[in-house]
Amino acid sequence: MTQAELNQEIADATGESVFRVNRMGFVLLTAGPFEQERNPLVVDWDEVEQTRTVLYPV
């Protein structure tokens, strides 16, 4: 789908002019390589616990 086709489809669906839709900057969403190679976001709570300062050790 070209940018012009996308703008026309959005304009038809929303009732806005193609000019206004074009100025809003809609783009097709695509998965980039950074999403495919990204590691999951996790927290190692054991490591966090080791770095904490304890004011009153038990």
Secondary structure by P-SEA (a helix, b strand, c coil): ccaaaaaaaaaaaccccaaaaaaabbbbbbbccccccccccccaaaaaaaaccccccc
